[in-house]
Amino acid sequence: MEKGKDNIRKLSQCKMEVDIEIPAAIVQKEFKNTIQRFSQTAKIKGFRPGKVPADIIKSKYSQDIKDSIINNLVPEAVTKELRAHDVKPVGSPVVTELFFEEDQPIKFKAQFEIWPEFELPEYKNIKVNRKKISVTANDVKTTLDDLQKRSAQYIPTEERGVVDGDYIVTEITSQDIGTKKALPKEKVVILAGHPENEKELNDNLLGLKVNQDKDFSIKYPKDHKNKKLAGKDIAYSIKIVSIKEKKLPVIDDDFAKELGDFQNLKELKTQLKKELRASKENVEKRDLAEEVVKTISEKVTFELPELVVEEEALALVRRSLSSQPQHIQQALTKEDIEKLKEEMKEKAKRNLKNHLLLTKISEKEKLKVEDKDVEEEMINIAKTNNIPLDKAQENIQKDELRENLLLRKTVDFLVENAIIMET
């Protein structure tokens, strides 16, 4: 294999190209071995396996032989050439301009992407503003209200009709008005007035008492999220089986005792204030870290490998969709996914750029993550997710966890060395 400094060149900051030539002697040897392999399995009338003349094998399987030789020789040649130049590609190289004739060297070009080289900007003494943290009485009240709602009980009632906020058990029968097809009777639990319910359903439920029924119809638009109902006119008959009304507990000392080891409401409020402060401090710490990294990132510009940007954008799309309801995921077309991926590319570029910056800073500052740090984090993850430690160890890649911890350690280092001004 012929090598030289002049046969490799940069096409851009992240793309390179190398000229490669596989000597004729190697090609001829592979050609001979390939024909022999084909001869052993070829079924040609008038010849026994292994006895077919080479010229007949070459004539009948010309393209297959060529493809086999290329597949056997080219990848290995690319790997050796890149190793000789001490180059580590991002993703798989792409072969172009391949020349192949019998008894001749194989010549081709291989293009590939690499991580960019760049100089670190100044990353210490970064000036950032930090907001003064305070917890108000209104913050505590809002949290208490949320706890009150979560502690609500639903009590059966037959004294009145349905109002918004009731949980009701119903029996529903329905019929497609267009086809006259009746649908099976269903027993359904409904939260009256919920915004995700059809407006017509919410309107017709109001005031109905237990054992009362009502008939109504809904004409669904053609673009309705439920494909089975889209564009149809459905007649419903609904009967109220039971009604449960929401009862909120009184926020007093007894309420506090029910929530934990508190003697009275005052102790609960004190604890909530501590937790709210800790939460706000964590948010402020995160915002501060993001601002420091953003400021550093804006000081330097470099290209990123297109392949990695594509992969990161797709990963962000998948992560975003995983939090969406199943019916929304199923309704997305291939074009929708591509559009989302394009929208995610800028975020993908920011993520990758920050990752490269933090990695290079950690190397320069010789920051390390010890084994004990990884084990402690694994224990914390198991506790947080309420799963056994051995289960967490099975599901989490230690190398990936170590890398995340190193990035976190680097961000902490940058914040510690930043100039923080109170606002």
Protein Blocks (a to p, Z undefined) as FASTA:
>chain_A
ZZdfklgccfbfkbccddddddfklmmmmmmmmmmmmmmmpccehiaehiacfklmmmmm
mmmmmmmmmmmmmmmmmmmmmmmnopacehjdddehiacdehiacddddddddddddddd
dfehiacddddddddfklmmmmmmmmmmmmpccdddfkbccdehiacddddddddfklop
acddddddddehiakbcfklmmmmgopaghiacdddddddfkbfblmlgopacddddddf
bdcddddddddfklmmmnmccfblklmmmmmmmmmmmmmmmmmmmmmmmmmmmmmmmmpc
cdddfklmmmmmmmmmmmmmmmpcfklmmmpcfklmmmmmmmmmmmmmmmmmmmmmmmmm
mmmnopacdfklmmmmmmmmmmmnopafklmmmmpcfklmmmmmmmmmmmmmmmmmpccd
dZZ
